[in-house]
Amino acid sequence: MAALAMPGRAPYACQPFCTRGRRIAEPAAPTRSDFQRDRDRIVHSSAFRRLVYKTQVFLNHEGDMFRTRLTHSLEVAQVARSIARPLGLDEDLVEAIALAHDLGHTPFGHAGQDALNVCMKDFGGFEHNLQSLRVVDVLEQRYAAFDGLNLSFETREGILKHCSAANARRIEACEPGGIARRFLDPAWPSPSLEAQLCNLADSIAYNAHDIDDGVRSGLLHEEQLQDVPLFGTYREKAAAQFPHLRGQPKRWLYETIRLMLSAQIYDVIEVTRANLDRHRPDSADAVRQLPPLVRFSETMQGQAVQLKRTMFANLYRHPQVMHTTGLAQQVIAELFAAYLAAPETMKPEFAAKAKAAASETELARVAADFIAGMTDRFALREHERLTGYRIMKAGGALQV
């Protein structure tokens, strides 16, 4: 039976008054919906605050203006809300998912994630989306009645964007028909529209702000992107509308990025509306039984892929970036080895967990939890404390 929609929300949106609930039941808040309450718990969490000192592309100490995981998450939330409102989705849920989606990310961006996954290859691996779920389910220690943040099903579903089959089976065994179902059951291939939207908003946001940060760093130049339609087309449109921008490169870049963002947002809204009209889902569960509906047009998808490839070639795999990526991965690998050899050197709460570990796999997971929660600069300090040498200079021209 289709759920009645709250005012301003379409019937296919997640409805906060009929959420699937929390893992541990709690009385409803008197003045906030469950999704508003989730958002507030995320904002007040320790893991959220640490995002301000975690790498997006450029190390936090490289400059005050580069994005961090925190500013990235805020930009994802802004893009997602811009799309959610005209589609009639629940904006509070969208914001909660967007703000939480990177809570489990390691220090040093994807370089740190890849290194920790290598370290954990014999112990179940490391997936940052799964780690974000682990943060909100277990690792945050703020409430007397439960570990984690005890978020609603719908927020947790959105946080788990990707998951290996093995990990999905483990989650499904503990939570039958729950947030991992879509990774295992072909009859339920999709998450909510709000979760789908946040996944796409993540890509829209980082494509835009990585161009900005890449040019600011001096490693990327607009000319390298001129032949990429998603950038070049809007660069020329900006100059045609405001000819004086040709003499103001920073403002020209900002106007180009603004036009790029708007074009992608309007494209997603138009295509998603068409998909909704075609399939006519009447509830969030009906959405979950359909293929993903929040999408780019084929043209925009192709342009986004081309931009991403160009960014990999010219920024993410820039020799200077690759050099520092190797250093960052060395930091993670040596920290992991040090903690496995001497678990007592971790912070007391993690050292206590390590002491209680019943196997090497449990010990390794404790070490991974500790490392994943570190900020960039804390990881560097810990590495120097444990190894006796400094692998990176604070304030030096080092990027990851």
N, C-alpha and C positions, 0 to 999 in steps of 0.2 A: 504494500500500500504506500503511495507517495506521501511524504511528509508535507504538512502545510508549511509554506515559506514565511519567514518573518518579513516585515515590511522592508523593502529595499533589497531583499535577497530573492533570487530566482529559486524555483523548486529543486533544480539540479545542484544547487549549492549545498555545502555542509551547513546544517542548522544547529546553532549552539544549544537550543533547548532540547534537542534529541540526539546529542552526541552519544557515541558508543561507550563513553565513560572513561574513567581512570582505572589503572590497575588496582589501586586501593581506593575504595569508595570514600568520598568526602561530601559533606553538606555543600549545597550550592552557595556561592557568595551572594550577599544581599544586593549588591550594586553592580556586579560585573558578570558577563557571560563566561562560560568555561574557557572560551578562546581568548578573551581579554585577560583572564586570570593566567592562562598559559603564557601569554606575551609578557605579563608583568613578572612572572617567576623567572623567565629567561633573562629579562633585562637586569634583574637583581642578582643573577647568579655570578659566582666567581669566574666561571669559564667565559662568560660574556665579557667581563671586564678585561680578562687577559688577551682578548682578541686585538686590543689596541696596540699590543706589543708583539703581534705575530705577523710575519711576512705575508704580503699578497704577491707581489713580484719582486719588489726592492726591499732590502733589509731595513728594518725600522729605523736604525740609526743613520741611514743614508741621507735623510732630509725630512723636514717637517711636513712637506707637502705631498709626499708619496702616500698612496693608499695602503692601509693595513687591512687585516681581516675584519676589523670592526667597521671601518668606513666602507669597505666592500659590502658587508652585510647590510648596512644602512641603505646603500644605493640599490641593492637587490630589493629591499623592502619597498623603496620608493617606486621603482619600476613596476613591481608586482602590484602594488596598490593602484597605480595608474591604469592598469589593465583590468584589475578585479572589479572596480566600481562600475564601469559601463557594461560589464558582463553580468552584474548582479551577484557576484560571489561574496563570500564572507571576508571582508577586509581585515578583520582582527585575526582570523586564522591565517590568512596570507602573510600578515606581518609576523606572527609568531613563528611560522615555518621559516621565513626568510632570515629572521634574526638568529635562529637556532641552527641553521643548516651547516655552519662551519665550526660549531663549538668543539668538535673533536679533532680539528685540524692540528697537525704538528707544528712546531717551530720550523722556520725556513721553507714554508710553502710546500709545493709539490715535491721538491727535492727531499725534504724531511720525511714526507709521507712515503716516498718510494724507498728511502733508506730504511725506515722502520719496518716496512713490509718485508724487505730482504732479511733483516734481523729476525723477523718472526716467521720466516718461511717454514720452519720445522715445528712451529707452535700454533698453527692456525692462521697465520698471516695477519696483516693489518689493513683495514679499510676505514678511511676517515669518515664516511657516512655512518658506518656501523659504530665507530667510536663516538660520533656525535650522539647517537642513540644511547650508547653506554653512559655518556656524561649525564644525560637527563634522566636515565633510568636508575643509575647506580652511584656514579662517582660524586655528584654534588651532595654535600652533607650540610644541609641548611635547616632541615625540618625535623621536629621531634618524632613525628609519627611514621616516617618512612625515609628510605634512602632515595637519592635523586630528587627530581622535581615533581614526580607523579603527574605528568602531563596527560592531556586527553589523547584518546586513540588517534584522532584526526591530525593533531600536531605531530605525534610520533610517526604516523604514516608518512607525512610529508618530509620529515627529517631523513628517513631511510630512502634516499633517492635511488641508490644502487645497492645490490647485495649479491654476493656469490651464492650459488645453489647450496653449497655446504652450510654456510651461515644461515641461509634462509630456512633450511631444514631444522637447524638447531632452534631458531626462533619459533618456528611453527610447532615444534614439539612442546614448547612451553606455553604457546599462545595459539592454539588451533583456530584457523580461520581469521587470524589477526593480521598484523601489519606486513608480514612476509608472504601472505597468501599469493599476491600477484606475481611473485618470482617463481612460483611452483604450480599454480593452477591456471591452465589456459582459459578457463571460463571466466576468470576474474583478472584480466590482464593489466588493469590500470589503477592508479590511485585516484583520489578526489581531483576535481578540477583545480582546487586551490593548490594541491601538491604539484600537479602538472605545470601550473602557471609559475610557481617558484623555481622549478627546474629550468624553465626557459628564461625566466627573468635573470637568473644567475648568469647565463651565457650572454644575454644582452648587456648586462651591466659590466661584466669584465672585459668584453670586447671594446667597449667605449672607454672605460677608465684605464685600461692597459695601453691604449694608444696615447692617451694624455700623459701617463707616467713615462711611457717609453720615449716620447719626444722630449719631455722635461729632462730625462736622464742624459740625453745626447746620444743614446744608442740607436734610436729609431728616428727616421726622417720622413716627413710627409711625402717626399718624392718617391720613396719606396712603396707607398700605398696608393699613388696617384692612379695606377692602372687597375686597382681593385674597385669594382663598381660601388660597393657599399660605402667606400670612403670617397673615391674620386668624384662620383656623381654629385654628392652633397657638398664637396669642397667647391666644385664649380658653381653649384646653385647658390652657395653662400656668397661667392665673389660676384656673381651676376646680380644678386639682390643688393649687396653692399660693396660696391667697387673699392671703397676706401680700405677694405680689409686686406687687400693685397700688400699694403704697407704696414699692417699690424698682424704679424704672424700668429701671435698668441690668441688674439681675439678671433682670427680666421679659423684657427684650429678649434676653439671652443664652439663657434657657430656651426662648424662642420659636424662636430660630435653631437651637438644638440639636434641638428636635422637628422642625423643617423638614428639617434634614439627615437625620435618621434616617428620616423618612417617604420621602424621595426615594431614599435608599440601599436601603431594603427594597423599594420599588416596582421599582427597576431589577433587583434580584436576582430577584424573583418573575417579572417579565416575561421576563427573559433566560432563566431556567430553563425557562419554558414554551416559548420559541422554540427552545431547544436540544432539548427533548423532541420538538418537532414536526419539526425538520429532521434531528436526530441526526447531526451532522457527526462524523467519526471522525479528523479531523486538522486542523491549522491551514490547510492548503491547501484542504480541503473548506469551511472557514469562508469563505475568500476567494472562493469561487464562489457564495456565498449572499448575499442582501440583508443589510444590517446586522441583527445579532441582539441587540446590547446597546442596549436602548431603555427609555424610560419607557412606562407605560400611556398610552392616549389621554387619560385624565382628567388624569394628572399632567403630560403634555406640554402640554396646554392651560393648566393652571395656571402652569407655568413660563414659557410665552410671555406670559401676562397679567402676571406679575410683571416680566418683562423690559421690557415696554412701559411699565409704571408707573415703573420705575426710569429709563428714558430720559426720560420726561416730567418727572419730579420731581428727578432727580439729574444724570444725564449731560448733560442739556440745560438745566440750571439756568443762569440768566444769568451768575452768577459763574464757573461752570465754563466756559461758552462763551467768556467774555471771555478767560480765561487760555488756553483752547485756541487762540485766535487768536494770542496772544503766542508760545506754544510753536511753532506752525507757522511763524511769522515767523522764529524762531531757526533752525529747521531749514532753511528756504529760503535764508536769508542765509548760513548756514554752507556750504551746497552751492554757492552762487554764488561764494563767496570761494575755495573749494578748486578749483573749475574754473578760476577766473581765475589763481590762484597755488598750484598743487599743492605747491610746495616748502614751504608753510606747514603742511602736515600733519606728523604724527610721521614720523621718518626712514624707518621701514620702509614706510609708506604713500607717502611722497614718492618713495622708490625705485621702488615699483610704478608710480606715476603716470608717472615719467620713462620707464619701459620700455613704457608703454601704446602700442599700435599704432594706436589710434583714439580718437575722442572718447567712444565708447561704453565702451571699456575704462577710460578715465580716469574717466568718470562712475561706473562700478561701484566703482572704488577709493575714490572719495569717499563713495559710499553705504556701503561696508563700514566705513569709518572712522567715519562719523556714527552708523551703527546700533550700533556697539560702545560708544558713549559712555554714560556715566552722565548723569543730569540735570545735576548740578552741574558736571561737566566740560564739557558742552555750553554751559552758561551762561558759564563762564569763557572758553572758546574764542571764543564769540560776542563777548564784551566785548573780548577781546584783538584780534580781527580787525576789529571795527567801531568800537571806541573808545567805545561807550556801553553802559550796563547796561539791559537790557529788563525784567528782573525783579529785585525785591529779595529777597535771601536772607532767609528768615524771615518774609516778608510773607504776608498771607492770600491766597495765589494757589493755585488748584487747576486741575488738568487732568483 
